[in-house]
Amino acid sequence: MSNPDAANFDIVFPARSGCICLDLQRAARAVARRFDTVFRPLDLTNGQFSLLMSLKHRGPSPLGRIATTLAMDRTTLTAALKPLQRRGLVTVTVDPADHRSHQLSLTEAGRDLLAAALPLWNREHTAIDRLFGEHGPGRLHADLRALA
């Protein structure tokens, strides 16, 4: 009679020790925690920073375009927008080109907060980049973009 625990170990161990998904999730959470800590004095999360940055980069944009840019579904993005709207950092209006769609815009307060956050982001990003040694994180960036 075979040992079911041994068979499970044969299946679980390779998945646990070599799972790209798990390793990426763990790394993403660790990096997100670092940026959340850095942004805490501004009452900002790393996800909110990314959202504000995408609006700064793209200008007023349809909700769907920002969701695609951030690789989020529209429902998750809508939930993430609510605290930013309450703080007056982002406005959501009916898109004049398509009344079924919503347009997102960065407010002056949002631009000011982003200006305060950018030096913090830059300092932490530089610290993380140094972890990759003399060749930097270039290969990692390329590999992650290939996966996306």
TIVO-2410 file (N, C-alpha, C; in nm, 3 decimals):
# residues 148
REC num residu      c1      c2      c3 atome chaine
REC   1      M   0.084  -0.117   0.000     N      A
REC   1      M   0.000   0.000   0.000    CA      A
REC   1      M   0.088   0.124   0.000     C      A
REC   2      S   0.055   0.221  -0.085     N      A
REC   2      S   0.139   0.340  -0.097    CA      A
REC   2      S   0.105   0.440   0.013     C      A
REC   3      N   0.199   0.527   0.037     N      A
REC   3      N   0.183   0.630   0.139    CA      A
REC   3      N   0.126   0.755   0.073     C      A
REC   4      P  -0.001   0.793   0.105     N      A
REC   4      P  -0.061   0.911   0.040    CA      A
REC   4      P   0.013   1.040   0.074     C      A
REC   5      D   0.073   1.048   0.193     N      A
REC   5      D   0.148   1.168   0.228    CA      A
REC   5      D   0.272   1.184   0.140     C      A
REC   6      A   0.336   1.074   0.105     N      A
REC   6      A   0.453   1.080   0.018    CA      A
REC   6      A   0.413   1.129  -0.121     C      A
REC   7      A   0.300   1.081  -0.171     N      A
REC   7      A   0.253   1.125  -0.303    CA      A
REC   7      A   0.220   1.273  -0.301     C      A
REC   8      N   0.158   1.320  -0.196     N      A
REC   8      N   0.126   1.462  -0.185    CA      A
REC   8      N   0.253   1.547  -0.179     C      A
REC   9      F   0.355   1.498  -0.108     N      A
REC   9      F   0.481   1.571  -0.099    CA      A
REC   9      F   0.544   1.583  -0.238     C      A
REC  10      D   0.536   1.476  -0.317     N      A
REC  10      D   0.593   1.480  -0.453    CA      A
REC  10      D   0.524   1.584  -0.540     C      A
REC  11      I   0.397   1.609  -0.513     N      A
REC  11      I   0.323   1.709  -0.590    CA      A
REC  11      I   0.345   1.850  -0.533     C      A
REC  12      V   0.336   1.863  -0.402     N      A
REC  12      V   0.339   1.994  -0.337    CA      A
REC  12      V   0.477   2.055  -0.336     C      A
REC  13      F   0.582   1.976  -0.309     N      A
REC  13      F   0.715   2.035  -0.295    CA      A
REC  13      F   0.762   2.110  -0.419     C      A
REC  14      P   0.752   2.053  -0.539     N      A
REC  14      P   0.797   2.132  -0.656    CA      A
REC  14      P   0.712   2.256  -0.678     C      A
REC  15      A   0.583   2.247  -0.652     N      A
REC  15      A   0.496   2.363  -0.672    CA      A
REC  15      A   0.530   2.472  -0.570     C      A
REC  16      R   0.561   2.433  -0.448     N      A
REC  16      R   0.592   2.530  -0.344    CA      A
REC  16      R   0.730   2.590  -0.362     C      A
REC  17      S   0.826   2.512  -0.405     N      A
REC  17      S   0.963   2.560  -0.412    CA      A
REC  17      S   0.998   2.622  -0.547     C      A
REC  18      G   0.917   2.601  -0.648     N      A
REC  18      G   0.950   2.654  -0.780    CA      A
REC  18      G   0.833   2.721  -0.849     C      A
REC  19      C   0.738   2.769  -0.772     N      A
REC  19      C   0.618   2.829  -0.830    CA      A
REC  19      C   0.644   2.977  -0.860     C      A
REC  20      I   0.644   3.010  -0.988     N      A
REC  20      I   0.667   3.148  -1.030    CA      A
REC  20      I   0.559   3.239  -0.973     C      A
REC  21      C   0.436   3.193  -0.975     N      A
REC  21      C   0.324   3.274  -0.926    CA      A
REC  21      C   0.346   3.310  -0.778     C      A
REC  22      L   0.379   3.211  -0.697     N      A
REC  22      L   0.401   3.235  -0.555    CA      A
REC  22      L   0.518   3.331  -0.533     C      A
REC  23      D   0.627   3.307  -0.603     N      A
REC  23      D   0.744   3.394  -0.587    CA      A
REC  23      D   0.713   3.537  -0.629     C      A
REC  24      L   0.639   3.555  -0.739     N      A
REC  24      L   0.602   3.689  -0.782    CA      A
REC  24      L   0.508   3.756  -0.681     C      A
REC  25      Q   0.412   3.681  -0.629     N      A
REC  25      Q   0.319   3.736  -0.530    CA      A
REC  25      Q   0.394   3.780  -0.405     C      A
REC  26      R   0.485   3.697  -0.358     N      A
REC  26      R   0.561   3.731  -0.238    CA      A
REC  26      R   0.647   3.854  -0.261     C      A
REC  27      A   0.714   3.861  -0.375     N      A
REC  27      A   0.797   3.977  -0.406    CA      A
REC  27      A   0.711   4.102  -0.420     C      A
REC  28      A   0.599   4.090  -0.490     N      A
REC  28      A   0.510   4.206  -0.509    CA      A
REC  28      A   0.458   4.257  -0.374     C      A
REC  29      R   0.422   4.167  -0.286     N      A
REC  29      R   0.372   4.209  -0.154    CA      A
REC  29      R   0.483   4.276  -0.073     C      A
REC  30      A   0.603   4.223  -0.081     N      A
REC  30      A   0.716   4.282  -0.006    CA      A
REC  30      A   0.747   4.423  -0.058     C      A
REC  31      V   0.749   4.440  -0.189     N      A
REC  31      V   0.775   4.572  -0.247    CA      A
REC  31      V   0.660   4.667  -0.215     C      A
REC  32      A   0.538   4.618  -0.225     N      A
REC  32      A   0.421   4.702  -0.194    CA      A
REC  32      A   0.427   4.749  -0.049     C      A
REC  33      R   0.465   4.660   0.044     N      A
REC  33      R   0.476   4.700   0.185    CA      A
REC  33      R   0.581   4.809   0.204     C      A
REC  34      R   0.693   4.797   0.131     N      A
REC  34      R   0.798   4.900   0.141    CA      A
REC  34      R   0.744   5.036   0.099     C      A
REC  35      F   0.675   5.040  -0.014     N      A
REC  35      F   0.622   5.168  -0.061    CA      A
REC  35      F   0.506   5.217   0.025     C      A
REC  36      D   0.423   5.126   0.076     N      A
REC  36      D   0.316   5.167   0.167    CA      A
REC  36      D   0.376   5.235   0.291     C      A
REC  37      T   0.485   5.181   0.342     N      A
REC  37      T   0.552   5.240   0.459    CA      A
REC  37      T   0.606   5.379   0.426     C      A
REC  38      V   0.668   5.392   0.310     N      A
REC  38      V   0.725   5.521   0.268    CA      A
REC  38      V   0.616   5.626   0.251     C      A
REC  39      F   0.501   5.587   0.194     N      A
REC  39      F   0.393   5.681   0.166    CA      A
REC  39      F   0.300   5.707   0.285     C      A
REC  40      R   0.315   5.630   0.393     N      A
REC  40      R   0.224   5.642   0.507    CA      A
REC  40      R   0.213   5.785   0.560     C      A
REC  41      P   0.323   5.863   0.571     N      A
REC  41      P   0.308   6.000   0.621    CA      A
REC  41      P   0.217   6.087   0.533     C      A
REC  42      L   0.199   6.049   0.408     N      A
REC  42      L   0.112   6.123   0.317    CA      A
REC  42      L  -0.028   6.065   0.311     C      A
REC  43      D  -0.054   5.963   0.394     N      A
REC  43      D  -0.182   5.894   0.394    CA      A
REC  43      D  -0.214   5.842   0.253     C      A
REC  44      L  -0.115   5.776   0.194     N      A
REC  44      L  -0.122   5.727   0.057    CA      A
REC  44      L  -0.072   5.584   0.053     C      A
REC  45      T  -0.133   5.501  -0.030     N      A
REC  45      T  -0.083   5.364  -0.050    CA      A
REC  45      T  -0.009   5.357  -0.183     C      A
REC  46      N   0.064   5.252  -0.201     N      A
REC  46      N   0.137   5.236  -0.328    CA      A
REC  46      N   0.039   5.225  -0.445     C      A
REC  47      G  -0.074   5.160  -0.424     N      A
REC  47      G  -0.174   5.149  -0.531    CA      A
REC  47      G  -0.233   5.284  -0.567     C      A
REC  48      Q  -0.259   5.366  -0.466     N      A
REC  48      Q  -0.312   5.499  -0.491    CA      A
REC  48      Q  -0.208   5.585  -0.565     C      A
REC  49      F  -0.082   5.570  -0.526     N      A
REC  49      F   0.025   5.642  -0.594    CA      A
REC  49      F   0.028   5.604  -0.742     C      A
REC  50      S   0.020   5.476  -0.772     N      A
REC  50      S   0.020   5.430  -0.911    CA      A
REC  50      S  -0.097   5.487  -0.989     C      A
REC  51      L  -0.212   5.493  -0.925     N      A
REC  51      L  -0.331   5.549  -0.989    CA      A
REC  51      L  -0.312   5.698  -1.018     C      A
REC  52      L  -0.263   5.772  -0.920     N      A
REC  52      L  -0.238   5.915  -0.940    CA      A
REC  52      L  -0.133   5.936  -1.049     C      A
REC  53      M  -0.029   5.854  -1.049     N      A
REC  53      M   0.075   5.866  -1.152    CA      A
REC  53      M   0.019   5.840  -1.292     C      A
REC  54      S  -0.068   5.742  -1.304     N      A
REC  54      S  -0.123   5.712  -1.436    CA      A
REC  54      S  -0.208   5.829  -1.486     C      A
REC  55      L  -0.280   5.894  -1.395     N      A
REC  55      L  -0.359   6.011  -1.435    CA      A
REC  55      L  -0.270   6.130  -1.468     C      A
REC  56      K  -0.161   6.145  -1.396     N      A
REC  56      K  -0.067   6.253  -1.427    CA      A
REC  56      K  -0.005   6.230  -1.564     C      A
REC  57      H   0.029   6.107  -1.593     N      A
REC  57      H   0.094   6.073  -1.720    CA      A
REC  57      H  -0.003   6.085  -1.837     C      A
REC  58      R  -0.122   6.033  -1.822     N      A
REC  58      R  -0.219   6.026  -1.932    CA      A
REC  58      R  -0.311   6.147  -1.941     C      A
REC  59      G  -0.323   6.222  -1.833     N      A
REC  59      G  -0.421   6.330  -1.831    CA      A
REC  59      G  -0.559   6.271  -1.810     C      A
REC  60      P  -0.663   6.354  -1.820     N      A
REC  60      P  -0.799   6.301  -1.803    CA      A
REC  60      P  -0.822   6.180  -1.894     C      A
REC  61      S  -0.871   6.072  -1.834     N      A
REC  61      S  -0.881   5.946  -1.908    CA      A
REC  61      S  -1.008   5.871  -1.870     C      A
REC  62      P  -1.059   5.793  -1.965     N      A
REC  62      P  -1.172   5.706  -1.933    CA      A
REC  62      P  -1.132   5.602  -1.828     C      A
REC  63      L  -1.225   5.570  -1.741     N      A
REC  63      L  -1.201   5.473  -1.635    CA      A
REC  63      L  -1.146   5.342  -1.693     C      A
REC  64      G  -1.202   5.295  -1.802     N      A
REC  64      G  -1.157   5.169  -1.862    CA      A
REC  64      G  -1.012   5.171  -1.905     C      A
REC  65      R  -0.966   5.284  -1.957     N      A
REC  65      R  -0.826   5.294  -2.000    CA      A
REC  65      R  -0.731   5.286  -1.880     C      A
REC  66      I  -0.768   5.354  -1.771     N      A
REC  66      I  -0.684   5.350  -1.651    CA      A
REC  66      I  -0.685   5.209  -1.591     C      A
REC  67      A  -0.800   5.144  -1.592     N      A
REC  67      A  -0.809   5.007  -1.541    CA      A
REC  67      A  -0.715   4.916  -1.621     C      A
REC  68      T  -0.714   4.931  -1.752     N      A
REC  68      T  -0.625   4.851  -1.837    CA      A
REC  68      T  -0.479   4.882  -1.807     C      A
REC  69      T  -0.447   5.010  -1.797     N      A
REC  69      T  -0.309   5.051  -1.769    CA      A
REC  69      T  -0.258   4.990  -1.639     C      A
REC  70      L  -0.345   4.988  -1.537     N      A
REC  70      L  -0.306   4.937  -1.406    CA      A
REC  70      L  -0.331   4.787  -1.390     C      A
REC  71      A  -0.379   4.722  -1.496     N      A
REC  71      A  -0.410   4.578  -1.493    CA      A
REC  71      A  -0.509   4.545  -1.381     C      A
REC  72      M  -0.613   4.630  -1.371     N      A
REC  72      M  -0.717   4.612  -1.270    CA      A
REC  72      M  -0.851   4.595  -1.341     C      A
REC  73      D  -0.943   4.528  -1.273     N      A
REC  73      D  -1.077   4.528  -1.329    CA      A
REC  73      D  -1.146   4.657  -1.287     C      A
REC  74      R  -1.249   4.693  -1.359     N      A
REC  74      R  -1.316   4.822  -1.338    CA      A
REC  74      R  -1.376   4.833  -1.197     C      A
REC  75      T  -1.428   4.724  -1.144     N      A
REC  75      T  -1.487   4.726  -1.011    CA      A
REC  75      T  -1.383   4.757  -0.905     C      A
REC  76      T  -1.266   4.694  -0.915     N      A
REC  76      T  -1.158   4.718  -0.820    CA      A
REC  76      T  -1.110   4.862  -0.831     C      A
REC  77      L  -1.096   4.911  -0.953     N      A
REC  77      L  -1.053   5.050  -0.973    CA      A
REC  77      L  -1.156   5.147  -0.914     C      A
REC  78      T  -1.283   5.121  -0.936     N      A
REC  78      T  -1.388   5.208  -0.882    CA      A
REC  78      T  -1.378   5.215  -0.730     C      A
REC  79      A  -1.356   5.101  -0.665     N      A
REC  79      A  -1.341   5.098  -0.519    CA      A
REC  79      A  -1.215   5.174  -0.476     C      A
REC  80      A  -1.107   5.161  -0.552     N      A
REC  80      A  -0.982   5.231  -0.518    CA      A
REC  80      A  -0.996   5.382  -0.534     C      A
REC  81      L  -1.083   5.425  -0.622     N      A
REC  81      L  -1.103   5.568  -0.647    CA      A
REC  81      L  -1.175   5.639  -0.534     C      A
REC  82      K  -1.263   5.569  -0.465     N      A
REC  82      K  -1.350   5.634  -0.366    CA      A
REC  82      K  -1.273   5.716  -0.262     C      A
REC  83      P  -1.169   5.659  -0.196     N      A
REC  83      P  -1.098   5.743  -0.098    CA      A
REC  83      P  -1.025   5.861  -0.163     C      A
REC  84      L  -0.981   5.844  -0.285     N      A
REC  84      L  -0.913   5.954  -0.355    CA      A
REC  84      L  -1.012   6.065  -0.389     C      A
REC  85      Q  -1.134   6.027  -0.425     N      A
REC  85      Q  -1.240   6.126  -0.452    CA      A
REC  85      Q  -1.277   6.200  -0.323     C      A
REC  86      R  -1.293   6.125  -0.213     N      A
REC  86      R  -1.330   6.187  -0.085    CA      A
REC  86      R  -1.226   6.290  -0.041     C      A
REC  87      R  -1.099   6.262  -0.072     N      A
REC  87      R  -0.992   6.355  -0.035    CA      A
REC  87      R  -0.975   6.468  -0.135     C      A
REC  88      G  -1.052   6.465  -0.243     N      A
REC  88      G  -1.044   6.571  -0.343    CA      A
REC  88      G  -0.920   6.562  -0.430     C      A
REC  89      L  -0.866   6.441  -0.445     N      A
REC  89      L  -0.745   6.421  -0.525    CA      A
REC  89      L  -0.777   6.385  -0.670     C      A
REC  90      V  -0.894   6.327  -0.691     N      A
REC  90      V  -0.937   6.281  -0.823    CA      A
REC  90      V  -1.084   6.318  -0.839     C      A
REC  91      T  -1.120   6.356  -0.960     N      A
REC  91      T  -1.262   6.375  -0.992    CA      A
REC  91      T  -1.304   6.269  -1.092     C      A
REC  92      V  -1.429   6.229  -1.082     N      A
REC  92      V  -1.488   6.134  -1.175    CA      A
REC  92      V  -1.611   6.203  -1.233     C      A
REC  93      T  -1.610   6.219  -1.365     N      A
REC  93      T  -1.721   6.286  -1.433    CA      A
REC  93      T  -1.767   6.199  -1.549     C      A
REC  94      V  -1.885   6.231  -1.598     N      A
REC  94      V  -1.936   6.162  -1.717    CA      A
REC  94      V  -1.849   6.206  -1.835     C      A
REC  95      D  -1.805   6.109  -1.913     N      A
REC  95      D  -1.722   6.136  -2.030    CA      A
REC  95      D  -1.806   6.209  -2.135     C      A
REC  96      P  -1.768   6.331  -2.174     N      A
REC  96      P  -1.849   6.404  -2.271    CA      A
REC  96      P  -1.856   6.335  -2.408     C      A
REC  97      A  -1.755   6.254  -2.440     N      A
REC  97      A  -1.753   6.185  -2.568    CA      A
REC  97      A  -1.841   6.060  -2.567     C      A
REC  98      D  -1.865   6.004  -2.447     N      A
REC  98      D  -1.945   5.882  -2.435    CA      A
REC  98      D  -2.015   5.887  -2.300     C      A
REC  99      H  -2.141   5.923  -2.299     N      A
REC  99      H  -2.215   5.943  -2.175    CA      A
REC  99      H  -2.232   5.816  -2.091     C      A
REC 100      R  -2.196   5.701  -2.146     N      A
REC 100      R  -2.201   5.576  -2.070    CA      A
REC 100      R  -2.073   5.555  -1.991     C      A
REC 101      S  -1.970   5.632  -2.021     N      A
REC 101      S  -1.837   5.613  -1.963    CA      A
REC 101      S  -1.806   5.725  -1.864     C      A
REC 102      H  -1.709   5.699  -1.776     N      A
REC 102      H  -1.665   5.799  -1.679    CA      A
REC 102      H  -1.521   5.840  -1.708     C      A
REC 103      Q  -1.495   5.966  -1.686     N      A
REC 103      Q  -1.363   6.025  -1.709    CA      A
REC 103      Q  -1.299   6.054  -1.573     C      A
REC 104      L  -1.173   6.017  -1.557     N      A
REC 104      L  -1.099   6.042  -1.434    CA      A
REC 104      L  -1.002   6.157  -1.458     C      A
REC 105      S  -0.993   6.245  -1.360     N      A
REC 105      S  -0.900   6.358  -1.370    CA      A
REC 105      S  -0.832   6.380  -1.236     C      A
REC 106      L  -0.708   6.418  -1.243     N      A
REC 106      L  -0.630   6.455  -1.126    CA      A
REC 106      L  -0.661   6.600  -1.091     C      A
REC 107      T  -0.688   6.627  -0.965     N      A
REC 107      T  -0.716   6.764  -0.922    CA      A
REC 107      T  -0.585   6.833  -0.885     C      A
REC 108      E  -0.594   6.961  -0.856     N      A
REC 108      E  -0.476   7.035  -0.809    CA      A
REC 108      E  -0.421   6.972  -0.681     C      A
REC 109      A  -0.510   6.935  -0.589     N      A
REC 109      A  -0.467   6.869  -0.465    CA      A
REC 109      A  -0.399   6.735  -0.496     C      A
REC 110      G  -0.449   6.664  -0.595     N      A
REC 110      G  -0.386   6.538  -0.637    CA      A
REC 110      G  -0.248   6.561  -0.693     C      A
REC 111      R  -0.233   6.665  -0.774     N      A
REC 111      R  -0.100   6.698  -0.829    CA      A
REC 111      R  -0.004   6.738  -0.717     C      A
REC 112      D  -0.054   6.813  -0.619     N      A
REC 112      D   0.031   6.854  -0.506    CA      A
REC 112      D   0.076   6.734  -0.424     C      A
REC 113      L  -0.016   6.642  -0.398     N      A
REC 113      L   0.020   6.521  -0.322    CA      A
REC 113      L   0.121   6.438  -0.400     C      A
REC 114      L   0.100   6.426  -0.529     N      A
REC 114      L   0.193   6.351  -0.613    CA      A
REC 114      L   0.332   6.416  -0.610     C      A
REC 115      A   0.337   6.548  -0.613     N      A
REC 115      A   0.465   6.618  -0.606    CA      A
REC 115      A   0.536   6.589  -0.473     C      A
REC 116      A   0.461   6.576  -0.365     N      A
REC 116      A   0.520   6.542  -0.236    CA      A
REC 116      A   0.563   6.395  -0.231     C      A
REC 117      A   0.491   6.309  -0.301     N      A
REC 117      A   0.519   6.165  -0.298    CA      A
REC 117      A   0.637   6.125  -0.388     C      A
REC 118      L   0.657   6.197  -0.495     N      A
REC 118      L   0.760   6.157  -0.592    CA      A
REC 118      L   0.900   6.147  -0.532     C      A
REC 119      P   0.946   6.241  -0.451     N      A
REC 119      P   1.080   6.224  -0.392    CA      A
REC 119      P   1.088   6.100  -0.301     C      A
REC 120      L   0.979   6.069  -0.230     N      A
REC 120      L   0.976   5.949  -0.147    CA      A
REC 120      L   0.984   5.824  -0.233     C      A
REC 121      W   0.906   5.824  -0.341     N      A
REC 121      W   0.908   5.711  -0.435    CA      A
REC 121      W   1.049   5.694  -0.493     C      A
REC 122      N   1.108   5.804  -0.535     N      A
REC 122      N   1.240   5.799  -0.598    CA      A
REC 122      N   1.345   5.742  -0.502     C      A
REC 123      R   1.342   5.789  -0.377     N      A
REC 123      R   1.439   5.740  -0.279    CA      A
REC 123      R   1.423   5.590  -0.254     C      A
REC 124      E   1.298   5.545  -0.237     N      A
REC 124      E   1.276   5.402  -0.211    CA      A
REC 124      E   1.306   5.318  -0.335     C      A
REC 125      H   1.270   5.369  -0.451     N      A
REC 125      H   1.296   5.297  -0.576    CA      A
REC 125      H   1.447   5.280  -0.595     C      A
REC 126      T   1.523   5.384  -0.567     N      A
REC 126      T   1.669   5.377  -0.578    CA      A
REC 126      T   1.726   5.274  -0.481     C      A
REC 127      A   1.672   5.270  -0.359     N      A
REC 127      A   1.718   5.171  -0.260    CA      A
REC 127      A   1.690   5.029  -0.308     C      A
REC 128      I   1.574   5.007  -0.367     N      A
REC 128      I   1.541   4.874  -0.418    CA      A
REC 128      I   1.629   4.839  -0.537     C      A
REC 129      D   1.651   4.935  -0.626     N      A
REC 129      D   1.738   4.911  -0.742    CA      A
REC 129      D   1.877   4.866  -0.699     C      A
REC 130      R   1.927   4.923  -0.590     N      A
REC 130      R   2.062   4.887  -0.541    CA      A
REC 130      R   2.071   4.740  -0.499     C      A
REC 131      L   1.959   4.681  -0.462     N      A
REC 131      L   1.959   4.540  -0.422    CA      A
REC 131      L   2.001   4.448  -0.537     C      A
REC 132      F   1.992   4.498  -0.660     N      A
REC 132      F   2.024   4.417  -0.777    CA      A
REC 132      F   2.170   4.424  -0.817     C      A
REC 133      G   2.251   4.498  -0.745     N      A
REC 133      G   2.394   4.503  -0.774    CA      A
REC 133      G   2.426   4.594  -0.890     C      A
REC 134      E   2.546   4.576  -0.943     N      A
REC 134      E   2.598   4.669  -1.044    CA      A
REC 134      E   2.520   4.670  -1.175     C      A
REC 135      H   2.453   4.561  -1.208     N      A
REC 135      H   2.379   4.556  -1.335    CA      A
REC 135      H   2.237   4.609  -1.322     C      A
REC 136      G   2.194   4.634  -1.199     N      A
REC 136      G   2.062   4.693  -1.177    CA      A
REC 136      G   1.948   4.597  -1.211     C      A
REC 137      P   1.826   4.647  -1.206     N      A
REC 137      P   1.708   4.563  -1.225    CA      A
REC 137      P   1.660   4.554  -1.370     C      A
REC 138      G   1.740   4.595  -1.466     N      A
REC 138      G   1.696   4.599  -1.605    CA      A
REC 138      G   1.641   4.468  -1.656     C      A
REC 139      R   1.711   4.360  -1.627     N      A
REC 139      R   1.664   4.228  -1.674    CA      A
REC 139      R   1.531   4.192  -1.609     C      A
REC 140      L   1.517   4.221  -1.480     N      A
REC 140      L   1.391   4.193  -1.411    CA      A
REC 140      L   1.277   4.270  -1.477     C      A
REC 141      H   1.298   4.398  -1.505     N      A
REC 141      H   1.194   4.477  -1.571    CA      A
REC 141      H   1.154   4.414  -1.705     C      A
REC 142      A   1.252   4.375  -1.783     N      A
REC 142      A   1.224   4.315  -1.913    CA      A
REC 142      A   1.147   4.183  -1.898     C      A
REC 143      D   1.189   4.101  -1.803     N      A
REC 143      D   1.122   3.972  -1.782    CA      A
REC 143      D   0.978   3.992  -1.734     C      A
REC 144      L   0.956   4.087  -1.644     N      A
REC 144      L   0.820   4.113  -1.595    CA      A
REC 144      L   0.731   4.166  -1.706     C      A
REC 145      R   0.784   4.252  -1.789     N      A
REC 145      R   0.705   4.304  -1.902    CA      A
REC 145      R   0.672   4.192  -2.000     C      A
REC 146      A   0.764   4.099  -2.018     N      A
REC 146      A   0.737   3.986  -2.107    CA      A
REC 146      A   0.622   3.901  -2.051     C      A
REC 147      L   0.617   3.885  -1.919     N      A
REC 147      L   0.508   3.808  -1.858    CA      A
REC 147      L   0.375   3.881  -1.871     C      A
REC 148      A   0.378   4.013  -1.862     N      A
REC 148      A   0.254   4.091  -1.868    CA      A
REC 148      A   0.202   4.096  -2.010     C      A
***
